[in-house]
Amino acid sequence: MGEVVNLRQVRKRRERAAKQTQAAENRIKHARTKAEYMLHKAEQEAARQRLEAHKRDDTD
């Protein structure tokens, strides 16, 4: 006689494995290097400072 298998657990195990492989593919596809991250952060900070420099002071 065969082994008793809980079909719900098998289904969930299979879905978890599929999610893990999809997550691994997404990490490879969408990940940024530290240099890219730092460049983006520096560009954002420069844009913020440029915007702050052009604000008017309405302290009447």
C-alpha positions as CSV (number, residue, x, y, z in Angstrom):
1,M,0.0,0.0,0.0
2,G,1.2,3.5,-0.8
3,E,2.0,6.3,1.6
4,V,-0.8,8.6,2.7
5,V,-0.3,12.1,1.2
6,N,-2.1,15.3,2.3
7,L,-2.9,16.9,-1.0
8,R,-3.3,20.4,0.5
9,Q,0.3,20.2,2.0
10,V,1.7,19.0,-1.3
11,R,0.0,21.9,-3.2
12,K,1.2,24.5,-0.7
13,R,4.8,23.1,-0.8
14,R,4.7,23.3,-4.6
15,E,3.4,26.8,-4.6
16,R,6.0,27.9,-2.0
17,A,8.8,26.5,-4.2
18,A,7.4,28.3,-7.3
19,K,7.3,31.6,-5.3
20,Q,10.9,31.1,-4.2
21,T,12.1,30.6,-7.7
22,Q,10.2,33.6,-8.9
23,A,11.6,35.7,-6.1
24,A,15.1,34.6,-7.0
25,E,14.6,35.5,-10.7
26,N,13.2,39.0,-9.6
27,R,16.2,39.6,-7.4
28,I,18.5,39.0,-10.3
29,K,16.4,41.0,-12.8
30,H,15.6,44.1,-10.6
31,A,18.5,44.3,-8.1
32,R,20.8,47.3,-8.2
33,T,24.5,47.4,-7.3
34,K,25.6,49.5,-4.4
35,A,27.2,52.0,-6.8
36,E,23.9,52.4,-8.7
37,Y,22.0,52.8,-5.4
38,M,24.5,55.5,-4.2
39,L,24.4,57.3,-7.5
40,H,20.6,57.4,-7.4
41,K,20.6,58.6,-3.8
42,A,23.2,61.4,-4.7
43,E,21.1,62.5,-7.7
44,Q,18.0,62.7,-5.5
45,E,19.8,64.7,-2.9
46,A,21.2,67.1,-5.5
47,A,17.7,67.6,-6.9
48,R,16.3,68.3,-3.5
49,Q,19.0,70.8,-2.7
50,R,18.4,72.5,-6.1
51,L,14.7,72.8,-5.3
52,E,15.4,74.1,-1.8
53,A,17.7,76.8,-3.2
54,H,15.0,78.2,-5.5
55,K,12.3,78.5,-2.8
56,R,11.1,82.0,-2.0
57,D,11.2,83.3,1.6
58,D,7.8,84.8,2.3
59,T,8.4,86.0,5.8
60,D,6.5,89.3,5.7
